[in-house]
Amino acid sequence: MNSSPPTSRSNRLLIGTGLGIALIIAVLLSPWASQHPDGLDRVAQDLEFEHKAVSEPVAHRLPFYRVFDEYALRGVPEAVATPLAGLFGTLAAFGLAWGIGKLVIRPANGKVRDGNGETDHAGADYAGDVGTALPPDTEQDA
């Protein structure tokens, strides 16, 4: 009996391929990114209000500011600083999205893990909702 349905395998392949492409783009293409000001900086220059920026932005007090300098890593040779920042940023964004997805999305089979690591069918009232969910000890064939 196959424990993982075919869609699980194809989802892993899709996610892995997407992550791989994103990492390749982040690492290999980031050195050729434009050196011109990005969106908000350019608008601030064009509308002549860039001098109103605070001297000590809130972002400079965050822990990541000690590691990252704009779009590069601090203390790393310039040739690899931007690609490494792209690599770490892509992995951080993927990890954050993956974690939120795991917290928000309910499994397709309707099973969730309780605090003790045991499997139960989510939200099923076995006495009142006859036929809507299987008892916890019954497995449904896919």
C-alpha positions in Angstrom: 0.0 0.0 0.0 1.4 3.4 -1.0 1.4 5.8 1.9 1.6 8.9 -0.1 -0.9 9.8 -2.8 0.3 10.7 -6.3 -0.6 14.3 -5.8 1.7 14.6 -2.8 4.7 13.4 -4.9 3.8 15.8 -7.8 3.3 18.7 -5.3 6.8 18.1 -3.8 8.2 18.1 -7.4 6.4 21.3 -8.2 7.5 23.0 -4.9 11.1 21.8 -5.3 11.3 22.9 -9.0 9.8 26.3 -8.1 12.2 26.8 -5.2 15.2 25.7 -7.4 14.3 28.2 -10.1 13.8 31.0 -7.6 17.2 30.2 -6.0 18.9 30.1 -9.4 17.4 33.5 -10.3 18.3 35.0 -6.9 21.9 33.8 -7.0 22.8 34.0 -10.7 20.9 37.1 -11.8 21.1 39.3 -8.7 24.6 40.7 -9.6 23.1 42.2 -12.7 20.3 44.0 -10.9 20.0 47.7 -11.6 22.1 50.1 -9.5 19.6 52.9 -10.0 17.3 53.8 -7.1 14.3 51.5 -6.6 10.7 52.6 -6.6 10.2 54.6 -3.5 13.7 56.1 -3.5 13.2 57.2 -7.1 9.8 58.8 -6.3 11.4 60.6 -3.3 14.1 62.0 -5.6 11.6 63.0 -8.3 9.2 64.7 -5.9 12.1 66.2 -3.9 11.2 64.9 -0.5 14.1 62.5 0.1 15.7 65.0 2.6 12.7 64.4 4.9 13.7 60.8 5.5 14.5 60.1 9.2 18.2 59.8 10.0 17.8 56.6 12.1 15.1 54.5 10.4 13.3 51.8 12.4 14.8 49.2 10.1 18.3 50.0 11.4 17.2 48.8 14.8 16.1 45.3 13.6 18.5 42.4 14.1 18.7 41.8 10.3 20.3 45.2 9.8 23.5 43.9 11.4 23.7 41.2 8.7 22.3 42.8 5.6 23.3 46.2 4.0 20.7 47.2 1.5 20.7 44.2 -0.9 24.0 42.6 0.2 25.6 40.9 3.2 27.9 42.9 5.5 31.5 41.7 5.8 31.5 39.5 2.7 33.4 40.3 -0.5 31.4 42.4 -2.8 31.4 39.8 -5.6 29.4 37.3 -3.5 27.6 39.6 -1.1 24.6 40.2 -3.3 24.1 36.6 -4.5 24.3 35.4 -0.9 21.8 38.0 0.2 19.5 36.8 -2.7 20.0 33.1 -1.6 19.2 33.8 2.1 16.3 36.1 1.3 14.7 33.6 -1.0 15.1 30.8 1.5 13.7 33.0 4.3 10.7 34.0 2.1 10.1 30.3 1.2 10.4 29.2 4.8 8.0 31.9 6.0 5.5 31.0 3.3 5.8 27.3 4.0 5.4 27.8 7.7 2.3 30.0 7.3 0.9 27.5 4.8 1.4 24.6 7.3 -0.4 26.6 10.0 -3.3 27.8 7.9 -4.1 25.0 5.4 -6.0 21.9 6.7 -4.8 18.5 5.3 -6.9 17.2 2.4 -7.7 14.0 4.3 -9.3 15.9 7.1 -6.9 14.7 9.7 -5.1 17.0 12.1 -2.6 16.3 14.8 -3.6 17.1 18.4 -1.2 18.2 21.1 -0.2 14.6 21.8 0.8 13.8 18.3 -2.3 11.6 17.7 -4.4 11.8 14.6 -8.1 12.9 14.8 -10.6 14.0 12.2 -10.9 17.8 12.3 -14.2 19.1 13.7 -16.2 15.9 13.3 -19.0 15.2 15.8 -19.2 11.4 15.6 -22.5 11.2 17.3 -24.3 14.0 15.6 -22.8 14.1 12.1 -23.2 10.5 11.1 -21.6 9.8 7.7 -19.6 13.0 7.6 -16.4 11.6 9.1 -14.9 8.3 9.9 -14.1 7.3 13.5 -10.5 8.0 14.5 -9.4 4.4 14.2 -10.7 3.9 10.6 -8.6 4.7 7.5 -10.3 5.6 4.3 -8.9 4.0 1.1 -7.9 6.6 -1.5 
